[in-house]
Amino acid sequence: MISVALITIVVDMLIIKWLLNKKTGDKFSRMGGAKIIFIGIFITLINLLFGVFIDKDIGTVVVNPVIDGFVLALFGAGLTEELFKYVAFRWAIRNNREVRSWLDVILVAALVAMGFDLFENFIYAAFGNFSTVIRAFFPMHFLFGAIMGYYYGKAKLTGRFKYHIMSIGIPVMIHTVFDMWLIGLKNIMGDEDTYANLTDEEIMSLPYAEYLEPMAVAAIVTIVICFVLLVLSFKKIARWSKNGEMQDAIAGQE
């Protein structure tokens, strides 16, 4: 799994470098950029330690796979991870004189998220999870961070509280919906070693097998939609940087 870890590190570092280069005007200093990434890594460690106290066991359906998947995704990933990243993001921009514009705010939020993603993927790879390769080329944390920064910047510019709610609420919602179908499917079929050895007949005889097909379809649709949003986020940041857009001054960083 060393090769998997290397792949994830290389991909994440390329995205981080790309983000750092999208800042218009004066670039982030090396120390400033490193500090932002370190904050993202540090908050991942805190989140992992916090996760020790949360029961994320998968394998027993309590209500039904959809509701159980939603609850586990919300409290085991969507809500906790996005709240931790929001705190880290606010920490990263606190009294940061290099953060001057709306675009800067978006970049910092995405960079914190990529620091989170970098360390989380490394942990997954260290424990031999091959799905980390897929995660490396599907950096959903980037999307969540970009959305968070966009609405936080909009809140600062307009003074409207609803955008503060959206800056945390929308990433939590997307993150939860993205994870819930996969968690629900795993709740029915068990871990990779278990369902890899199941025959078609054994799969169809599983409890709640009738949920498998609609949940698989929902998972595919969600993944496609999120992939489109991910691509659009990259394109928008690239356009804003190239055309000098989103340069509205963000004053009074706390």
C-alpha positions in Angstrom: 0.0 0.0 0.0 3.0 2.3 -0.1 2.3 3.0 -3.8 -1.3 3.9 -2.9 -0.1 6.3 -0.2 2.3 7.9 -2.7 -0.4 8.3 -5.3 -2.7 10.1 -2.9 0.1 12.4 -1.7 1.1 13.3 -5.2 -2.5 14.0 -6.4 -3.3 16.1 -3.3 -0.1 18.0 -3.4 -0.7 18.9 -7.1 -4.2 20.2 -6.2 -2.7 22.2 -3.3 0.0 23.7 -5.6 -2.7 24.6 -8.1 -4.8 26.3 -5.5 -1.8 28.3 -4.2 -1.1 29.5 -7.7 -4.7 30.8 -8.2 -4.3 33.6 -5.7 -4.2 36.9 -7.6 -1.9 39.8 -6.7 0.5 38.9 -3.9 0.8 35.1 -3.5 0.6 33.3 -0.2 4.0 33.3 1.4 5.6 29.9 1.9 5.0 30.1 5.6 1.5 31.3 5.1 0.6 28.5 2.7 2.3 25.9 4.9 0.4 27.1 7.9 -3.0 26.8 6.1 -2.2 23.2 5.1 -0.9 22.3 8.5 -4.1 23.6 10.1 -6.1 21.3 7.8 -3.8 18.3 8.7 -4.0 19.1 12.4 -7.8 19.3 12.5 -7.9 15.9 10.7 -6.0 14.4 13.6 -8.4 16.1 16.1 -11.3 14.7 14.1 -9.9 11.2 14.2 -9.3 11.4 17.9 -12.9 12.7 18.3 -14.1 9.8 16.2 -12.9 7.3 18.8 -15.8 8.4 21.0 -18.4 8.0 18.3 -19.8 4.6 17.5 -19.4 4.2 13.7 -19.9 0.4 13.7 -21.5 -0.7 10.4 -23.1 -4.1 10.0 -26.4 -4.1 11.9 -29.5 -2.5 10.4 -31.5 -0.8 13.1 -34.4 0.9 11.2 -33.7 0.4 7.5 -30.5 0.9 5.4 -31.5 4.3 4.1 -32.2 5.9 7.5 -29.3 4.1 9.2 -27.0 5.3 6.4 -28.2 8.8 6.7 -27.7 8.9 10.5 -24.3 7.3 10.3 -23.2 9.6 7.5 -24.5 12.7 9.2 -23.1 12.2 12.7 -20.1 10.1 11.6 -18.8 12.2 8.8 -20.9 15.1 7.4 -21.6 17.1 10.5 -18.5 16.3 12.5 -15.9 16.7 9.7 -17.5 19.8 8.2 -17.8 21.5 11.6 -14.1 20.7 12.3 -13.1 22.0 8.9 -15.2 25.2 9.5 -13.4 25.8 12.8 -10.0 25.2 11.1 -10.9 27.5 8.2 -11.9 30.3 10.5 -8.7 29.7 12.4 -6.7 29.9 9.2 -8.1 33.3 8.1 -8.1 34.8 11.6 -6.0 38.0 11.4 -4.4 36.6 8.2 -3.2 39.7 6.3 -2.6 37.6 3.2 -6.4 37.0 2.9 -7.7 40.1 1.3 -10.5 39.1 -1.2 -13.4 36.9 -1.6 -11.4 34.6 -3.8 -8.7 34.4 -1.1 -11.3 33.2 1.3 -12.4 30.5 -1.1 -8.8 29.4 -1.7 -8.1 29.2 2.1 -11.2 27.1 2.7 -10.3 24.7 -0.1 -6.6 24.5 1.1 -7.7 23.6 4.6 -10.0 21.0 3.1 -7.1 19.6 1.0 -4.9 19.4 4.1 -7.7 17.4 5.7 -8.0 15.3 2.6 -4.2 14.7 2.4 -3.9 13.3 6.0 -7.2 11.4 5.8 -6.2 9.7 2.6 -2.8 8.8 4.0 -4.5 7.2 7.0 -6.8 5.2 4.7 -3.8 4.0 2.7 -1.8 3.1 5.8 -4.6 0.7 6.8 -4.7 -0.9 3.4 -7.9 0.6 2.0 -7.7 0.4 -1.8 -10.6 2.7 -2.1 -8.1 5.5 -1.3 -6.9 5.4 -4.9 -10.5 6.4 -6.0 -10.6 9.0 -3.2 -7.4 10.5 -4.5 -8.9 11.2 -7.9 -12.2 12.3 -6.4 -11.3 15.0 -3.9 -14.7 15.7 -2.4 -13.2 17.6 0.5 -12.1 20.2 -2.1 -15.7 20.7 -3.2 -16.9 21.0 0.4 -14.2 23.5 1.2 -14.8 25.6 -1.9 -18.5 25.8 -1.1 -17.8 26.7 2.5 -15.4 29.5 1.5 -17.8 30.8 -1.2 -20.7 31.3 1.1 -18.6 32.5 4.0 -17.1 35.2 1.8 -20.6 36.1 0.6 -21.8 36.4 4.2 -18.9 38.8 5.0 -19.6 41.0 2.0 -23.4 41.2 2.4 -23.7 41.0 6.1 -26.5 38.5 5.7 -26.5 35.7 8.4 -28.2 33.2 6.1 -25.0 32.8 4.2 -23.1 31.9 7.3 -25.6 29.1 7.8 -25.2 28.1 4.1 -21.4 28.0 4.4 -21.6 25.2 6.9 -25.1 23.7 6.1 -24.6 23.0 2.4 -21.2 21.2 2.8 -22.8 19.1 5.6 -25.8 18.3 3.4 -23.8 17.3 0.3 -21.2 15.3 2.4 -24.0 13.4 4.2 -25.9 12.5 1.0 -22.7 11.5 -0.7 -21.8 9.1 2.1 -25.2 7.8 3.1 -25.8 5.5 0.2 -22.4 3.8 0.3 -22.7 3.4 4.1 -26.2 2.0 3.7 -25.0 -0.5 1.1 -22.1 -1.5 3.3 -24.6 -1.9 6.2 -26.4 -4.6 4.1 -23.5 -6.4 2.5 -20.8 -6.0 5.1 -17.1 -5.1 4.5 -15.2 -5.7 1.3 -13.8 -9.1 2.3 -17.4 -10.3 3.1 -19.3 -9.2 0.0 -16.4 -10.0 -2.4 -17.0 -13.7 -1.7 -20.8 -13.6 -1.9 -22.7 -15.3 -4.8 -25.6 -13.6 -6.5 -28.0 -15.9 -4.7 -26.4 -15.1 -1.4 -26.6 -11.4 -2.1 -30.3 -11.6 -3.0 -31.0 -13.6 0.2 -29.5 -11.0 2.5 -31.9 -9.1 4.8 -33.0 -5.8 3.1 -31.8 -7.1 -0.3 -34.7 -5.2 -1.9 -32.9 -2.0 -1.0 -29.7 -2.8 -2.9 -30.7 -1.8 -6.4 -32.4 1.5 -5.6 -29.6 2.5 -3.2 -27.0 1.6 -5.8 -28.8 3.7 -8.4 -29.0 6.6 -5.9 -25.3 6.2 -5.1 -24.4 6.4 -8.8 -26.6 9.4 -9.4 -25.1 11.2 -6.4 -21.6 10.4 -7.4 -22.2 11.8 -11.0 -23.8 15.0 -9.7 -21.0 15.5 -7.2 -18.4 14.9 -9.9 -20.0 17.6 -12.1 -20.0 20.0 -9.1 -16.4 19.2 -8.5 -15.4 19.9 -12.1 -17.4 23.2 -12.0 -15.7 24.2 -8.8 -12.3 23.8 -10.4 -13.4 25.7 -13.5 -14.9 28.5 -11.6 -11.8 29.1 -9.4 -9.6 28.9 -12.5 -11.8 31.5 -14.3 -12.1 33.8 -11.3 -8.3 33.8 -10.9 -7.6 34.2 -14.6 -10.0 37.1 -15.1 -9.3 38.8 -11.8 -12.8 38.2 -10.6 -14.0 37.8 -7.0 -11.6 40.5 -5.8 -14.2 42.1 -3.5 -12.3 43.1 -0.4 -13.0 41.1 2.7 -12.3 43.3 5.7 -12.3 42.7 9.4 -11.2 39.1 9.4 -11.5 37.7 13.0 
